[in-house]
Amino acid sequence: MPPFLCVRAGGLGDVLLLRRAVATLRAGGFSVWLLAPERHGSVLMDPEGVERVIDWEGPGVADLLRDGPPPADPLVESLRACAAAVVFSASSELVRAVARLVPHTVSHPPLPADQMHAAQWYTQAVLAFVPNAVEPTPFRATIDECRRAAELLAALRLPADYLAIHPGSGSPSKNWPLPRFAALAEAVSFGKAWLLVEGPAEVGSLTALRQLPGARVANGVPPRVLGAALSSAGAYVGNDSGVTHLAAAWGAPVVALFGPTDPRNWAPVGPRVRILSAPGGDLSALALDDVVEAVRRISRKDRVAPAESAAR
């Protein structure tokens, strides 16, 4: 069967929320291609996920959006090979560009309607092509990903059931105050080493957290390797961010802190996720004690180390 194309030019969290739609397409017999930023879309490269990622930031995409006949380049030929497409975008230009090349192109707004969760909203778009929705399972690491995750944890000298924290996001308004993340680390790490995940947006802004006793910093780690490492955490705490969605998708016990965004639409999807919503959507009003208690409740004892997890 010719491949089915999904188009989502979003961040890591946006791409991860496509997992239910991708699982549904795969259960319907489609191979799935994804047009998205490769640095994000590659996380869905999985035997149960997408077969190919076409880089949104690669050559040819800008030419594709220009008026006139489609250019003769590898991107166009790739899209012509697809049987159908869903474009998760409000851009009519993008929808028209894809529809010129892919028969049965469907446009679907990227923002969920009403109180519907984004994963369910995205899946609705593909139910015109397959009869029933399918829930995704947590990611499973390859043997190589297990090895690299285990090497990362060993190099950072992290204990079993370690605490992981990612204090950033794509917007300052979505971030719990840094001093409270520092107080949280001191309150629940019990003097042991803990993991500070530093994303590109946080470089240079986490000096105070980096200098805390026990802090071990991870940055620049490929998403699937980072996810495999986070799967062995005793607890993960983060804002509404791509890394929080990543930790949840890999089965980590997640405490997700929400402020101005609505978890009814954007909550991370995973088997162990606890949501804390700030009063009035203001994360400065979310008390430290409430987060500490949530971490203590979700911390698990059935840790599975990356090297021991089910590998393909």
N, C-alpha and C positions, 0 to 999 in steps of 0.2 A: 504494500500500500504506500502511495506517495506520502511524504512527511507532512505533518501539520505544523504550521508556523504560529508561534506566539510572539507578539511584539510588546516589549515593556521596557521603556527607557528610563527606569527608575533606579533607586538606590538598592543596597543589599537587602534591606527589610522588605521593600516592594517586591523584589524578585522572589524572595523566600515565601511570600504570601501567595505565589502562583503554584505552590507545590500541590495543593488539592486539585487545581485544574489540570496540572500535568499528570497526576496520578489517574485522574478520570479519563483523560485522553489515552493514556497507556493501557488502561483496562479495556478501553474500546477498540484496541488493536492498532492505534496510531503510533508511529514513531514521531517524536516531537523535536522540532528545532526551535531555537529561541534567538530572537534578535534583541540584544540587550548589551549593556556595557560588559565586556568579557570579564573584567575583574570581579563583577558581581554574579553574572550568569554562570560562571564556571562552577559555582557551588552546587548547581543542579545537574552537573555532569555525573550521572549515576546510572547503573543498570536499570533502576526503577524510575529514572528521571529523564532528562533531555539527552538526546543523542548528539546534538551539535549546537554550539553557540556561535552565532554570527555577531561579530563585535559592532555594537552601535557606534563606537568611536573609531572604527576602522575606515579604510579607504572605500569610497564609493557611496557611503550613506548620504553625504551632502549632495552629490550629483543626482542621487535617486529622487531627492525632494524638489529638484528644479523642474520647471515646466518644460514641455517638449518630449520627444521620444526618449525612452529609457536608454541610458548609455550602455554600450557593449562592454561589460566588465564582469568579473567573476561573481560579484554580489548579485547582479541581475539574473545571471544564469542560475544561481543557487535558489533565488526566490521563485523563478519559473518552475522549478522542480517540485514546488509545494502544491498540495491538492486544495488546501484551505488555510485560512489564517484568521486569527483574532487579534485586532490591534487595540491594546489597552491605552488609549490616548484620546485627548480632546482635540488633537490637531487634525483638521479636515485635510490638510495638505498631505500629512503622513498616510492617512487612510486611503486617499486617492492614489498615492504613489504605490502602495502595496497592492491595491485593487487592480491596478493596471497590469500587474504581473501574476497575481495569484487569484484563481477563480474562487468564488465563495468566500470573499473577505468580509468579515463582520467587524464593525466598530463597536467598542464597549468603553464607556467612560471609566477612567482610572479611579475615581473617587466613589466609594460605596454609597448606595442610596439609603437614606433614613438611618436606622440602627443596625443594618446588616453588616456582618463581619466581612472584611475585605476578601478573605479566602473563599467564603461562600459567594460573594458578589462576582469574583473572577470566574468561579466555577459555573455560574449561571450562563456565562457567555459560551461555554463549550457544550452545554447540554443540548444545543440544537444539532450537534454532530454525534453525540453518544447518549444512551438512554439514562444512565444512572451515575450519580456522583460516587466517588471512592475517596476514602480518607487516606492520606499519606501516612506511612510509618516513619518513625524517627530514622534519620540517616544512619547508615552503617559504614564504617570506615573500611577502606581497602587495607591490605596487608602493609603496603607502603605508607599509607596515612597513619596506621597504628604505630608503625616504627618511628615515623617522624614526630608524632605527638608524644610518644614515650620518651624520645630523646630530648624534646623540648622540656618536658616536665622534670627529667633527670638533671638537665643542665641548669634549670632554675632552682633545683633542690626543694621542690614543693612536697609537702607531706601528703599522705592519704587524706581524702575528704577536705581538701584545701578550700579556702574561700577565694572566689574570683570576683573582681569588681571592674566594671567599665563605666566611668563617670561621665562620658560624653554622649553626644548625639549630633544630629544635623542642625540643631537650633539651640541657642542658649536658653530659650524659654522652656525647653523640654528637659533641662538638667536640674537635678537635685543639687543643692549647694555643695561645693567641694569640701568645706570644713566638716560637713555631716558625713560625707563618704569617709573622711579621715577618722572621725569619731567611731563610725561603724566598724572600720577595719580594726581599730584598737579594741572595740568591745567584743567582737566575736571571733577574732583570730587566736585569742588566748596565747599570744606571744609567739605563735608559729608563723612560718613563712606563708604569704598569701600572694595571689596573682593580681597585678594591676595591668589590665589590657588598655593599651594606648593606641587610639586610632589616629588617622592623619589629621583630623580636626583638633586633636588634643596635644599635638607635638608642641612642646615648650610651655604648656600651661599647667602641667601636673607636677611641678617641682616639689611642692609641699608634700604631695602623696608619695612621690618617689623616695623622699627622704625619711619616710616613716619606718620604724623597725619592722623587719620581716617583709618589706615590699619587694616583689620580684616583677620586673617589667617585661611584658611581651608586646612587641610592635613589629609590623611588617610581616606577620605570619600569614601564609596563604589561608583563605577562609576555611577550606575543608580540614586542613591540619589544625587550625585553631579550634574549630568545632569539635574535632575528635579529642583534643586536649580538654576542652571544657566539659565534655561528656563525663569526665571522671571527677569533676569538682564536687565537693560536699554541698556547696551552695554558690549560686551566681546572683549578683545584684547589679542591675543596670537600669538606665532610663529607657524611654521608647526609642530604640536605636537598632541599627542593623545587627550589631553584635548581640544584642539581647534576643532578637529573632533567631540568630544563628545558634546561640546556646540552647534555646528552647527546642529548635528543630533537631538538635543532636541529643535530646533527652536529658539535659542537665536540669537539676532542680533550680528553677528561676524565680526570683522576686523581681518583678518589673514595676518600675515607678512611673506613674502617668500623671501629667499635669494638664496642659491645654489640649492635648489630643485625647480622643475618646476611645477607651479600650474596647468598647462595644464594636467599634470598627477595626481597631488596629492592634488588639492584643496579640502577643506572640503565640504561635501554635506549637504545642508540645505536650507530652504526657504529664509533666510536673511544673505547672506555671501558677504562680500566685500573683495577683494584681493588687497593687496599692494605688489608689487614686487620691491625689492631693485635694484638700478642701478648696472648693472654688476654683479648681484648676491651677492653683498657685503652689508650685513645688516647694517654695520657701515655707509653706504652712504644713508640710508633711513632717511629722515629728520623728526624731531619731528613735525613740523607744518603740514606735510602731514598726519601723523597719527592722530593728534588732529582733523583735518578737517574731516577725514574719520569717526572718532567716533561721531562727532557732526552730521554728515549726517545720520548715521545709527541708532542713538539712537531713540528708539521708545516710543510712548506714550500709546500704546495699551497693557500695561503690563497685564499679567494674572498670578496671584500668584499661587504657587504650589497647595495650598489647594483649589483653585477655578478651576484649570484646569480639563479638561475632564478626569475623573478617571474611571477605569474599576471596 
